Amino acid sequence: MRNAAAALGLIGGLLALLMGMVSFGYTEAIYRWGEWPDLFELPENVDAVRAMSVLAPLFAIAGAAMARYRALWGGLALAAAAAGLYWAFGIGFPAIFPVSLCALAAMLALAARRPDRPKSHF
């Protein structure tokens, strides 16, 4: 389950990165060149879109990297990424795959059976 969580989290994080770059660029373009009514309009939650465009892919990729060896921390990071993506983008066609992949990876990482091994950090 840990390997599946790592793979799904990485795919979800890369899709979130792509969606985040497009979303951040879209909001920046609208700020610079203005809105066109009924064609290009600024979303209501611009700050949330911009913040989650940067933070959610970072949490997803970091959670996927941690999922194999620290499943609890990786699962929590993946869950935070999924929740942030859902909060900022909702469930629409562009966001459904990153949100669902990150959420599934979080569930798999948190449901991993064997406990994490205690390690000394020094």
Secondary structure, DSSP 8 states (H G I E B T S, - for coil): -HHHHHHHHHHHHHHHHHHHHHHHHHHHHHHHH--BTTTB---TTHHHHHHHHHHHHHHHHHHHHHTTT-HHHHHHHHHHHHHHHHHHH-SSHHHHHHHHHHHHHHHHHHT-SS--------
